[in-house]
Every structure is written in C-alpha cells, then in structure tokens.
Amino acid sequence: MGESLFHHHGMPLTTPLDLPHPTRRLLDLLSTLDNEACLHQRSTSVHKDGDVVIGCFLSLYFYIYYTGTFGIEPLKEFYYMPLAPNNYQNYLAFIFAIEEINRNPHLLPNISLGYEFHSFLYSHWRILENSFILLTGQHKTPNYMCGTESKCAAVLTELSWGTSAQVGPLMELYKFPQVTFGSFDPTLTDSGQYRSLHQVAPKDTYLALAMVSLMLHFHWTWVGLLITEGHKGLQFLSDIRAEMDKNRVCVAFVKMLSTAAVSYMSAMKKHDILTADTISANVVVIYYDTDSANDVNYNIAQNLVTWKIWVSNSRWHADLTGRDFILDPFHGILVFAHHHEEISGFKSFVQAATPFKYPEDTYLFMYWSKNFDCSFSESDCALINCIPNASLAWLPPNRFDTVMSDRSYNMYNAVYAVAHALHEMVFEGVITHPRRHAKIMMFSPWQLHRFLKNVQFSNRAGDKVNIDDRRKLDSQYNILNFWNFPEGLRLMAKLGTFSSHTSHGQKMALSEDIIEWATGVTKTPRSVCSENCNPGFRKSPQEGKTPCCFDCIACPENEIANDSNVEQCAKCPDHQYANIQRNYCLEKTVTFLAYEEPLGKALAGAALSLSVLSAALLGLFVKHRDTPIVKANNRALSYTLLISHTCCFLCSLLFIGRPNTASCILQQTTFAVVFTVAVSTVLAKTITVVLAFKATAPGRRMRQLLESGAPNSIIPICTLFQLTLCAVWMGTNPPYIETDAHTEHGHIIIICNKGSLTAFYCVLGYLGSLALVSFTVAFLARNLPDTFNEAKFLTFSMLVFCSVWVTFLPVYHSSKGKAMVAMEVFSILASSSGLLGCIFVPKCYIILLRPENNSLPDLKGRTHSGREKAFLK
C-alpha cells in the first residue's frame, strides 16, 4: 500500500504500527469494514436546503492519507474514520435545534432553516476550502466563478485558537458572522481582532474560584495541576494559582501538556504525564482546552493511577472506548460543568435518529454499522441486516451518552441565537422574502451582526441566553461525580452547585454523603505536604519549599497555640499563663504574703509574740521602776526603747496581708520612724553611760548635762531628721502597689514597690549611720567599771542589729516576690529581737532570778564611787 501518513491535530505520524493504542484500534476498525469502497462514495459534509442556511464546522473524523503529502487536494487517496461520539452529540444538537425551529410557528414563520455541515481537520487546507464554500455557495474551490450565491447566514464553530487564526481572518474579511459554541474565550473579543465572532458559552470567570473553594471545603492544601497548553490554559493557570495563593493552597507541581503532541508523544514515546515529582499530591486538577481528553486520559490510565482524586472542567469526558482496564483511574473524578436545565425532547430525538432517517449522515452510517452488526449491500452500499429497531439510546454510556453535554447545550443555544437574530431582522424588514422564482432571501450576512450582539432570549428549558459578552452573567457550576465502578456504569451524579451570585459563605452547596471517591479510597482523602501542627505547636517553614511544607515546633514558655497550623504562638496576657500542653491560657492565682499561708502565719505569730514579750518587759520594768537595775542608765530611755521595740514588732504586720496603697506607705514610714526611735534611744543610752562615768566631781559640766537630761534630746532630733527624709520620699515618689506576674509560674504576686529606691536607701543609710555611731560609742565604753554598766550589752545589741541589716541587703536584692517581703519582715523581727534580747534579758535575769543583786542594802555594802552615785540617779 506504500508509505502511509496519519494526520490528527496537525501531527503527521509515520506508520500505523507505530501509532498509539487508540489510533491502532481505529485502524483495526477500518480493516473490519466489509467494503472500504463504500466509504469512498460518501461525503463527510451534510447539506439540507432552506430559505436561510446555517453553517456548522465540527471535527468528527480522523483522516488517513496514502499519499506522500497532503499539501494539495488528495482527492480519494485518503480514508476517514469517526472520532469518539462526544463530538457527534454536538452535531445532533445542531440538527435537533434546526428541526425544532422549523416546527415553531412563532419563530421565523414562513421561513425554513437549512443547514450545511462540514467536517474539518485542524491546521488543514480543507478548513479554508469549506469556509469558501460557505461564503460563496460554490462547492468547488472558487476561482473567478460567478452565478451562484450563498444562502448561509452564519457559521457555528467550536474553534481553538489555532483554527481561529486560520478561519477568523477569512470570515472577518467578508464580515461573515461566526458563532462559537466552545468554551468562552475572552481573548477573542478583548483583542478586537475578530469583530465578526460571537460567543454563546457562559464565562468561566469563577472556575478557578470554584475549584479552590472545593479544595478549601475538603482542606486540600497540596494540589497538582495538569494544564493543556494554549492561551486559555495559561490564563486558567494564572487564575487558579492566584486563588490558591490567596487561600494558602500550594501548587505541588505544574505539568503543561502540549496540545499538538499530547496524543502522539504521551503514548507513543512513553512520555509520562505523572512522574516521581507528582506522587506527593493526592489531588490533581486537570484543565482541558483541547479535544485531546481521550489521549490524556489514556496516558493516565496506562499508569494505573487509581488513588488520585481528579478535579476537572466540563471538557473532560469519559470516552475511552475499547480499553481494557479493570479499575478505572477516573472513577470518582469531580467535574465542574456549567449549570443548565435539560432540553425536553432531545433524548427522544436521539432515540429516533437513524441512518435511514438521515441517509446523508456519514458518521451515523459508520457508527451504526459498527454497533448494530450491519453489512453493506453490494449494489448501493446501503446498510442491511442490522439489528431491528435499533437506537442510539440502546448503547451503554461508554458508547453513546444521550444526556446533553455542555457543548451540545451551547450548540443548541447558538442555533437559536442565530434564529432569533434572523427573526428580528425579518421583523424590522431587513430581510425580504425571495422574489418569485428566486431561491435566496435578500440580505447580506454582515447585517446580522447588530442583531446577534443584542439578541437575548430564554430557551425552552427556561435558561437565559445572552450573546453580548459584556452582559453575560457569571456561571453557575454543577459539581458532578463520575461513577464507573463496576466498569461500564458511566454515571454522572450531581453532588452540588457553586454560584458566584450568593454570599461568600454559601457559594458552594455539596452533598458529601453521596460522593464516590477514587478506587481504593474509603474516606475523605487528604492532600497535604505536611500534616497539621496540633494546638500547642507552630509552623516552621522548611527552607526552599512552599509555605505548605513545614515542621511543627512547640510553643515557647508562656505562649500558646489554640488552633491547628498557626504561624506564630500567642503570648498569654500577664494575668494568665500557659498550660502544660500550651494550647490555652489559665488564669493566674493572685498571691501575696497572706496570713492564711504557713509563712504568713509564722511571721505574724512571731511578731505578735515578740510584741507581747516587749510589752511584758515594759510592765516588768514599770513594776520594778524603783530598783537600781531599772533606774540604771536612765529608766525613761528604757521605757522608750521597750515601747519602740513593741512598735517595731507590730509594724512588721503591715507587710503581711493583701497590700494596698495605704499599707504600702505605712510600711516604709512606720518602719523608718520606729526604728529611728529605737536606734536613737540606744544611742542616747550609750551616751548616758559615757557621761555618767565622766561626771566624777560635783559642778562639772558633764554632770550638769547628765542631770539636765540632754541625752534624751537625741531621740527627737534624730527622729525629726528621719521624718524629713520620709516626707521628701512620700512627696516625690512614694511606694505603690505592683503586680509581679513573672517570678512565680501561674501566679500574680502583689507586692509594694518602694517607689524611689534612692529615698529608700537614704532611709536605710541613715538608720545604718545611727546604728554605727551607737555601736562605736558603746564599744568604746564597754570596759568602764560599774555594777550596772550596760555598755557591753549595747555593743552586742548594735553588733546584732548591724549584722542583720548588712546581711539583709544582698539577700533582699536576690529575692523575688513573697520571699522578698518575708525577708524584710524577718529582718525587722530579727534586728528588733537582737536589741531586745541583748539589752533587756540580762536585766530581767537579775530582776526575776537574782533579786538580792537588785537591792539597796546590798549596794550600800559595797564601796561606791562618785560615778556610781551619779549613775543611779
């Protein structure tokens, strides 16, 4: 037979043996026909006369050439074979609409519509030939021939960009109306290049949003994209990536499928669409913009990818006839199809369509012979011995589907759009009825444009149809689920709808309980790059990868993540703290050095006990006020010292309990004043001892000072100076309440802030200076001889006092919260106890246990010096 060539979508192939599987099956079908010569006698074009003719271009056939070239007209040196029947349904919708209009007395009355159908091959010279036939009415290639005129008012096409580039300029040259029923292409109208082109299909403005809404509904964040090449595919890729980025859905991979080589390269050269880098995504979006759906599907089926969830647009179809796959990889595919109602009568029309009713229909002739066991008569190549009363409706869905597809629905509307435009032209008198013996309606096709642009009507299903793309409504989509288990079921179940007209929260309605997922998937599938980060963890992006790929890092201390997949952990407010799982904040317990807690009870008990003890000592000294031991060293100073000690013990109670502004101020001022009185009293007693031993002779000045009570004036002078410091402190920056939410986990500690630390340390420094002076004077007078010389006891008391407060400073600064308050209370009690014990315990011992040492006769039995007499006064 010589070298053969195969041509499909502009791709020449070498020999039939090298062809991909679907093509080989078509050649096998060619060899099974009883009489190939019958096909040579038939035309792929169909013509029916009428007052006005509507042209139609559809691709229904493969062309097989047996010449070495196809650049010139091949005459009869080629064979043709039918494509899958999904395109043929478009042709049936075309014929159905024309016949329905011809029966309608209200649309184009007294005018019959005819049709002229031509099959074409992409990027082929026959496209131009058929275009000239429609434009000129000549069924031979025109060459300065006159005498015939075309009745064709418009041509209906489903043209890709490549074919529009060939046919469009020719149609535009003649301003011939071209109505497309394929998917809406904004570039054809936006560019202004094809002013004679009108599009029937609804816009796909929200297709990307609809698909991303489905991803968000099922929480799919890792999705692959298979996009057929072409400007619409690139536009869809741009749209869906923008929507995915906006909603934080990541693109796992992008595979661009060449429209020119998809069928040949993908199968013949084993070009794998799904490779190793596509395994991670369980959900893949397939966008079809060509008629190569079968070839892409076949490639996927060859790889037996049955666990993927496929999401596609309405160009996807399940016509994989003749394949032998036990499991259908596309079982469970989710398809977004334009919403439209069913056209009544179409199924009945399909059921009644036979090659005997339409003898010129070559496709139906061939399809009937294949599916209903027909043979050819030798005389006229007519079909004989077919199954009686056969119908296309008998065929299973994988052979022929009687449910009107999106494109067939658009074809139906396109015919009606032209008819309504013609009707308006008749109504306005633009079209005149033919003269007697004339065969052609008197009008020019370019006059149809104005009416086509403004045509607006409701079809028989009640759907509104609008040709003007500026007034087109955005699409409403049906979400369909393809069921094909067991193989051959081929059922499209409607799961729900997506509408861009409703509010954001109600755009998608979906019935999840009836979804059939892919083979082997029993529950709602997941498609993520990284598993969710549980509450208590935050996402940490993986370097060099998309945001959907991340690691989970535990939240830092006192920070929480109360939701999954948070970017940053939230810090708990100061009055709250994070629980162990770090997924919510707990209220912190307000705490302070309270009387109810053990430490508070212990310190309060010690303060009260010591104050009672101090008061008891005061009572004891008052009771024995006339005894030498009490009168020694100025009993008035002893009373003052005991009273100040009692106040010192009691002032520590101001540090215990819930702080308030008054208690914070009283803490520091009371502490400062009573300790100043105590220390200045000790200083006065020490000076009294020194003066007593210096006053050895009557009339001496030292004796006069001692007898005048001058040492007692030290107390008010020192106290007045301390009061001045406190007044400055309270007037500039007084103590205030402070909450410490960080020292102790889970607790808010209420403490008194000192306010001005400078003033606080000035007060302490002043107390320390008095104590140091007292200690120095007492130390110098420790060895003065006398029975009741208490200089040694004063020295030890000051030593204890200074030791306590010197130790207090570093410990106080290293303590926090309640420990700091407790340390301050302890220092007050310890220093006051040191003074009380060192000074008064020895005297109490003599008063209570050695009374004989505290009597006047005993003293008279001794030798007294003048100093002793002065001391006892």
QUIDA-V306978 format. One record per helix or strand. SS is the DSSP state (H for helix, E for strand). FROM is the first residue (numbers start at 1). LEN is the number of residues. If there is no record, write none. Layout:
ss={SS/SS}
from={FROM/FROM}
len={LEN/LEN}
//
This chain:
ss={E/E/H/H/H/E/E/E/E/H/E/H/E/H/E/H/E/E/H/E/H/E/H/H/E/H/E/E/H/H/E/E/H/H/E/E/H/E/E/E/E/E/H/E/H/E/E/E/E/E/E/E/E/H/H/H/H/H/H/E/E/H/H/H/H/H/H}
from={5/11/16/21/37/46/52/61/78/86/113/125/152/161/178/186/197/203/207/222/231/250/262/276/283/293/309/334/346/362/375/383/392/406/432/442/445/456/464/474/476/491/504/508/512/537/550/559/566/570/576/585/589/598/628/635/661/701/710/736/747/757/791/818/851/856/866}
len={4/3/3/12/4/3/7/5/5/18/7/12/6/13/3/5/3/1/11/7/16/8/7/3/5/10/5/5/7/10/2/2/3/22/1/1/10/3/3/1/8/9/3/3/3/5/5/2/1/2/3/3/3/26/4/21/34/8/23/5/7/24/24/32/4/5/7}
//
